[in-house]
């Protein structure tokens, strides 16, 4: 497991809990966020909508219509002063570029009060001190429906704005609403609802899809892993991104629908739904529990404090290493060293490989100990001279342990590794059939070793010589069992995955060297109560 964790770290995933490596191979549902996982988290403003006018811009645009100036002005005012988030940076960059040499940039204003996002109100506002004005401007940005509610718009006006927001989002853009207000008092209200906001407009941002996202998702789907997108964005935005990366977007369930359903309805919906939009962080936990209730092994990505319960509830919680919060990283089983989708797929691939190789290591352990136990016990039971002493057992274990840790941990993946469905939950590492075949291989080697020992004792009447022949056969048989186990596991002796395992050659070389020393150095041979055959009969 430790060697597997090191290998997974090389792929860009830090393992915080070793017990997460085995479920990786069982993963049947992978729940992912859109922003920063499927997309590059490199946002830029692409659409400005104000006064019934929509203007499309790009990163080269340095001039916008006069009617869009106020929208961009209040968008910048509603953003963090020292922007770290890619979305906030995009607002500042666009404002500095498109509002240069206008009266809509306010370097002399001071931020006095902030209203943060909350689960109940996905909008934030900033209150400013403007020395030249008789009031304090308030700028707000957030989910369009939340901003419409703050502006107390009637149903018809709200429906028109949300329809325009959905139209902008259909191009794969993230859409926010912007509002403004004036505050004349000294003390700031406790809630944003206490301001008399007026609606300013909508802004759309593009976040490019990662180039490798579609290929990685296709690889997961070929491996029988269902990829589910859970995002807070608009349904039309989620639909566009899902279609681009290859996630089935036939039906989209929203957070409002989840809130209205009971658990049975949620479990029914997840059977046919791969895209969930406008989902609040606390609803992610409900979705994870619903997938688990259907018997799925669930992996989930997350980065925020509110994602922590869902990350902990998932069989495999995967936290974003760069933009993830400390709490998210603390509860997660795996942490991505780079915020990307590809390392997740690489970790699942390696998890399946680790599972396969652990099975082979256990199979080898079963097979190799049968002749060892037989060689130590059968001669004693039958009244023969002792074949193996404690020193011989130690020597043999020095071969077995490196074989298990080096050879089988480095076994290359099979060709069909990511083309077969996940193995069943709680499936034994070693099936009954594999156990019987491994044991049979060990029994065959035990019979050969005992036959060589008995025949030599009977014909030559030399216990040391008989022990030497039997020990050579036993050590050589242990090496031969490596190939037998590979045949049992993959029906191919030498290249089970089309790629050579170089560590087999290393084990063969080390074993041959050790036997050569035993057979040529009399002192070593006497230590093991063996006959130095090469020294006596070849190099004499």
Steps between C-alpha positions, in 0.01 A plus 500: 500500500780742590673441167165552326449830683843613381411411144170690526687802638717494189176535300408816691280363779596500869359210702392608847329173591642168386163328523381713208726320252295180487160672437659688207473182297136463602394855407178493301387865530729802479336828606689808377459874513518697178717798585868420529451126451347469156590859415828687530384751765632774269201729472450802278201723439320426173153656526357824646124552510350828613202706390369228269833506313739204481863563412746217438865573580828314526840550659605735219201732544604839637185700422143418601172678439419793727194317625720221643727731700283505812463120493875446490554777759277336759630157411850614596372671816327176607824303459779448751753783504799263507362237269624143530211307349528466117149641456576809710825554315314481169264779613787726602696432182199574280416814697854635487516433128157619388440786747843660474484881472136507612329618819394145587821387671530616861848466642416765763201312645541299820328171579300539824280192531469153350211255475620148424337218312285266707319172430167683523606792280756436223587867460761735645508877541753773576430838658733782401603845626494741206637841615335694217151353549230569760432127542690177530475282186419133543591249228359146491565197282381139518267242356249674269198368690648619830575846361148524356362414844715769664371752245139394580414470133156384402443154355491614138820704525676217687391244240631720217840541667533133585403410143778726370742350755412148380556607141847634583579190706405270211834587341680343798544831685470553873246780555479746789259782573610848612307754705563838668364691797558817702554512874458829689536386858802457723425151622488222243197269482538145625370349175528572131120483480480832687643693203285643224685331213439574135594252227796600282561203268651157435855388432612175337840337550665223306715235663666284231461125527823314570636346178535155658164498680297337224757224448529430872122479537477266202764281664296490823183410312679222312609366839139484621532812717210742486610866506250737659530880491378687810525877458354822634478651152195552284342187345569634150867561590527151645332351193743671262810392693369147552432462128852626420678254730276201426288475815144394430284810532163364392341609826617763745381510860523829687556575866143627534369164380722316747369719781141413410552122473512233766785250518318240290446751219865603513615136476270454202628811324870417534446176312459694173661839571866585451483881534385689808493882480436784742594256777575647840798355692284333763306320225816324384493289815146390420602397149801305627283314750245425226764351271637292790149377581479360147809287565753720317858560609520879483799727447446874526706813442461813710685809615289704738422488871140416415620203292660336804195293611456357149872431464497312828185307409633386160693174489786699346507872571732689265601853600651762273852568618549852368163669543360262761445616858693350790185328628429341162855364482478377859189284451589375150666165439689628196634846418571611145843660472372685194134594454426293193275213393775286347671406831168365628480259207867411547431424868208273410715323243776449757245391760385222268859404429582489872196278560605260223859487622399446861303200384805360324720563807255312725475221244879469498515504880253213517681297236852552630434411863351159428829337385689682776269367771502155341880492484526600865231268642455190279852357556454539877157337492629208289815453706737616226808711569416871544493680165469869596655679796398850624781652295354353181159647584655845552680476167180402320307787660767738374402386149123500555470851646694678223302305241171619650609861546705547185372265234127506561479866600670585171283273288384711202130557456301269282379608159136490609555682829283800409269310268338278760238596758601572860546189708224418742489663841653284773631259238783292644846583374550129435203312359430140597602381155827694511570369849451141384725549198772668710482229763519234231815660358650501850406134557662397172824672599483345849466150351797560269719625787407208724554250219849636425591493869367148561659358184839649577497376859398152383757469222798700621456466879636853536267736689705811422498424130126424509435825685707688241305360204165558672595853603605588144173364365304691765669834429472450125138399547427817694622700202299281263188573704531865396421397145235254616318778687517725193341221298228456764428874505521585131544181297831634372836405643741760377319818391157516662445861402721536197767667714793320661550499875867578540499404868459134410845507347634667813353228725634228270846656506505539879374145555753355257780697668399377845488136385830538319666619819350212698622248245851642465597629846553204739465716810156619395397150400601359841304781671187377318595129546524466122752352260688757285436312175678740269804521725525120525412389150554793263769731637707243684 
